[in-house]
Amino acid sequence: MQIIVTGSRGKLGVGVVAALREAGHRVIEFDARGERGPDSVQIDLTDYGQVADAIAGVEERHSGVDAVVHLAAVPAPGIVPDTALITQNLTMTINVFQAARRAGISRIVHASSETLLGIPMAIDPPYVPLDEAAPTRPEFMYAVGKHLEEELARKLVRWDPALRITGLRFSNVMAEEDYAEFPSWQHDTSVRRWNLFGYIDRRDGGQAVLRALENAAPGYDTFIIAAADTVMERPSVELLDAEFPTVPRSRDIVGRETLLDITRARDVLGYAPQHSWRDYV
Ligand SMILES: NC(=O)c1ccc[n+]([C@@H]2O[C@H](COP(=O)([O-])OP(=O)(O)OC[C@H]3O[C@@H](n4cnc5c(N)ncnc54)[C@H](O)[C@@H]3O)[C@@H](O)[C@H]2O)c1
């Protein structure tokens, strides 16, 4: 496939681009930053004209795009003022979804986020492991934006039965060099309580995007994408006893398994995370 990846130069984008290229796909990078290259376009995704034009083609570099992976965003709260954050993120997503639809592209994967599950968990989650059946509970503007992007996609697919849009609710993205910090968290269970001790290796993030492009059914669906384990040495049940003692447990929790449930991503998409921080420290 010829695949446009927005936000390709970002932390997650690097892992996604590598996974797609390794699988033999041609990737065209859309990002505001980055060097000049034959498969790379410098673009401001908040400008619909630029997005529509570039998706239709850039010089002789690409035509006949099969899929769009939309990762570009202001990636966390507190980087820019709240209104700028939600305006920029929604504008980019509206522009990318609309330009892709207008160009007849029927496969779209976009980066949603674990944040809409209730992070920073100041209020306990309804149950653990937390899965996609739990109602979204955004607690800040960044997460509200991710919720609204999911809703936008849900509405768009109603108009076009061939359209496949997949929202991947990534946990906290890690590059290999980030694992050096993990041992410093082990003495205190409260340090990583805020996201139920979750993370995702960016290479596994890339695998999740690949599987979504390959296996998503028509319509809209959303999946939690996390590593198979937590960021902690202690068994997951001990973490729950310490930080979430009264939260109902929906099933037996084994060993150090993730408390952000990836069962649906495994069953529906064929996602199978390969990387654990334990192999790198
Ligand atoms: N990093 C995490 O822990 C995390 C967790 C869950 C979800 N996400 C989501 O994953 C996606 C990627 O996050 P990341 O951590 O790689 O972020 P990042 O900031 O490292 O990368 C984002 C990229 O988007 C580009 N970009 C931003 N605004 C742009 C614009 N107007 N025009 C063109 N390019 C623009 C940036 O240049 C950057 O290269 C985002 O949608 C983010 O919300 C990230």
The ligand as an SDF file (V2000), in Angstrom:
LIG
                    3D

 44 48  0  0  0  0  0  0  0  0999 V2000
    3.2200   10.3100   23.4440 N   0  0  0  0  0  0  0  0  0  0  0  0
    2.2670    9.6450   24.1180 C   0  0  0  0  0  0  0  0  0  0  0  0
    2.4850    9.1450   25.2260 O   0  0  0  0  0  0  0  0  0  0  0  0
    0.8890    9.4840   23.4930 C   0  0  0  0  0  0  0  0  0  0  0  0
   -0.0570    8.6810   24.1570 C   0  0  0  0  0  0  0  0  0  0  0  0
   -1.3150    8.4960   23.5770 C   0  0  0  0  0  0  0  0  0  0  0  0
   -1.6050    9.0990   22.3690 C   0  0  0  0  0  0  0  0  0  0  0  0
   -0.6740    9.8830   21.7470 N   0  0  0  0  0  0  0  0  0  0  0  0
   -1.0240   10.4860   20.4600 C   0  0  0  0  0  0  0  0  0  0  0  0
   -0.1710    9.9230   19.4730 O   0  0  0  0  0  0  0  0  0  0  0  0
    0.1010   10.8780   18.4560 C   0  0  0  0  0  0  0  0  0  0  0  0
    1.5900   11.0750   18.2980 C   0  0  0  0  0  0  0  0  0  0  0  0
    2.1400   11.5150   19.5250 O   0  0  0  0  0  0  0  0  0  0  0  0
    3.7090   11.7320   19.7040 P   0  0  0  0  0  0  0  0  0  0  0  0
    4.0290   11.4570   21.1230 O   0  0  0  0  0  0  0  0  0  0  0  0
    4.4450   11.0170   18.6260 O   0  0  0  0  0  0  0  0  0  0  0  0
    3.8040   13.3150   19.4930 O   0  0  0  0  0  0  0  0  0  0  0  0
    5.0350   14.1690   18.9140 P   0  0  0  0  0  0  0  0  0  0  0  0
    4.8470   15.5760   19.3810 O   0  0  0  0  0  0  0  0  0  0  0  0
    6.3280   13.5090   19.2140 O   0  0  0  0  0  0  0  0  0  0  0  0
    4.7820   14.1190   17.3530 O   0  0  0  0  0  0  0  0  0  0  0  0
    3.7280   14.8310   16.7450 C   0  0  0  0  0  0  0  0  0  0  0  0
    4.1800   15.2370   15.3630 C   0  0  0  0  0  0  0  0  0  0  0  0
    3.1000   15.9660   14.7630 O   0  0  0  0  0  0  0  0  0  0  0  0
    3.6630   17.0540   14.0530 C   0  0  0  0  0  0  0  0  0  0  0  0
    2.6850   18.1490   13.9880 N   0  0  0  0  0  0  0  0  0  0  0  0
    2.0880   18.7680   15.0300 C   0  0  0  0  0  0  0  0  0  0  0  0
    1.3180   19.7740   14.5830 N   0  0  0  0  0  0  0  0  0  0  0  0
    1.4240   19.7750   13.2190 C   0  0  0  0  0  0  0  0  0  0  0  0
    0.8560   20.5610   12.1840 C   0  0  0  0  0  0  0  0  0  0  0  0
    0.0280   21.5870   12.4500 N   0  0  0  0  0  0  0  0  0  0  0  0
    1.1760   20.2620   10.8960 N   0  0  0  0  0  0  0  0  0  0  0  0
    2.0240   19.2330   10.6250 C   0  0  0  0  0  0  0  0  0  0  0  0
    2.5970   18.4640   11.5650 N   0  0  0  0  0  0  0  0  0  0  0  0
    2.2960   18.7240   12.8440 C   0  0  0  0  0  0  0  0  0  0  0  0
    4.8920   17.4720   14.8530 C   0  0  0  0  0  0  0  0  0  0  0  0
    5.8310   18.1800   14.0450 O   0  0  0  0  0  0  0  0  0  0  0  0
    5.4080   16.1340   15.3790 C   0  0  0  0  0  0  0  0  0  0  0  0
    6.4300   15.5960   14.5490 O   0  0  0  0  0  0  0  0  0  0  0  0
   -0.6560   12.1510   18.8810 C   0  0  0  0  0  0  0  0  0  0  0  0
   -1.9190   12.1650   18.2470 O   0  0  0  0  0  0  0  0  0  0  0  0
   -0.8200   11.9770   20.3700 C   0  0  0  0  0  0  0  0  0  0  0  0
   -1.9330   12.7130   20.8550 O   0  0  0  0  0  0  0  0  0  0  0  0
    0.5820   10.0720   22.2710 C   0  0  0  0  0  0  0  0  0  0  0  0
  1  2  1  0
  2  3  2  0
  2  4  1  0
  4  5  1  0
  4 44  2  0
  5  6  2  0
  6  7  1  0
  7  8  2  0
  8  9  1  0
  8 44  1  0
  9 10  1  0
  9 42  1  0
 10 11  1  0
 11 12  1  0
 11 40  1  0
 12 13  1  0
 13 14  1  0
 14 15  2  0
 14 16  1  0
 14 17  1  0
 17 18  1  0
 18 19  2  0
 18 20  1  0
 18 21  1  0
 21 22  1  0
 22 23  1  0
 23 24  1  0
 23 38  1  0
 24 25  1  0
 25 26  1  0
 25 36  1  0
 26 27  1  0
 26 35  1  0
 27 28  2  0
 28 29  1  0
 29 30  1  0
 29 35  2  0
 30 31  1  0
 30 32  2  0
 32 33  1  0
 33 34  2  0
 34 35  1  0
 36 37  1  0
 36 38  1  0
 38 39  1  0
 40 41  1  0
 40 42  1  0
 42 43  1  0
M  CHG  2   8   1  16  -1
M  END
$$$$
